[in-house]
Amino acid sequence: MNDFLNLVKQHFNQNLPFVIYKKPNSQVIKGLFQNDRKLNFSDNLSETGFVFTSFDGINKIVIPKNSSQEITIEFTSQTDPLIPKIESQIDESAKNNFEFIVSKAIIEIETGTFSKVVLSRKEVIELPNFDLNSLFVKLANTYPTAFAYCWFHPEIGLWMGATPETLLKVNGNIFQTVALAGTQLYEGSEEVLWQNKEKEEQQYVTDFIVDCLSNSISEVKISTPKTIKAGNLLHLRTTIKGIIQKHTNLNDLVLLLHPTPAVAGLPKIDAIIFINENEGYNREYYAGYLGEINHNNNSETDLYVNLRCMQIKNNHNFNMAHLYTGCGITRDSIPEKEWFETVNKAMTLKNVIL
């Protein structure tokens, strides 16, 4: 473990690209350490390696396996760590601004512009004692059921996160994805009641995925919605499985899915237009996707949505974490409640870094 972490620190100090990650419920950490500083872009996900993609899907950056050192080490996560409760001071200006945008979105939903839109915000906090390795280990330990990662390229920056959401998994010709929406605070039990707003939001995502894959996936199986725990939050999740048609490749599937209504909205184009015009910042790689791609062996293709994430920047010798959180807005949304949902989601990372 120490040799692995020393290699991480060495690559970071030498401005060499790398990614380290742990899959949900896995007992191993994998790393790809690129041998040069080249910025590798993918056109159609036909490479083998690790891809890191922006929300708009334009920048698909690959750390190629064939020009990287690949290392896998054993790792044991804590089974059910106690997550401390951190008191967070409310930024009234940020709260008012976010609630105004949510109210504006609800009006657009009522007039028929779209049925759902996912709005996000960014919060910047200081990291006084930042240590890359320690932070990643804490993420992996604290959220063993999430996809925990640390990704770095000198031309893009340093991103870390622990996302609960799968974009897709491919095992040969077997396809799997999830519809994840709806949020509640975990208060000691996963036996909770879900309101119509959360059920409707989750159904939007499920219906979209099934519809858009109808010509690419056969023998589709859809699970019933299930409550799952992700850190200090609960979500509704539906699993969707099927057989990939012979005329369909990985890039086709990703283009159909990303971005799903869980991170953009429905209809997709109208929701994205509203997001770009109203959020007031560039999402960059937040709500994009990341993970393993393997053109030579489809069984290892495993992509996740980049949620519960942060970008770490150095500003005048101070390390600052840019935290990204979002929530789905429907006609039943209450602006103040949506604000506090983003606060609760930000706590997923604040519990680790503060």
Secondary structure, 3 states (H helix, E strand, C coil): CHHHHHHHHHHHHCCCCEEEEECCCCCEEEEEEECCCCCCECCCCCCEEEEEECCCCCCEEEEEHHHEEEEEEECCCCCCCCCCCCCCCCCHHHHHHHHHHHHHHHHHHHCCCCCEEEEEEEEEEEECCCCHHHHHHHHHHHCCCCEEEEEEECCCEEEEEEECCEEEEEECCEEEEEEEEEEEECCCCCCCCCCHHHHHHHHHHHHHHHHHCCCCEEEEEECCCEEEEECCEEEEEEEEEEEECCCCCHHHHHHHHCCCCCCCEECHHHHHHHHHHHCCCCCCCCCCEEEEEECCCHHHEEEEECCCEEEEEEECCEEEEEEEEEEEECCCCCHHHHHHHHHHHHHHHHHHHC
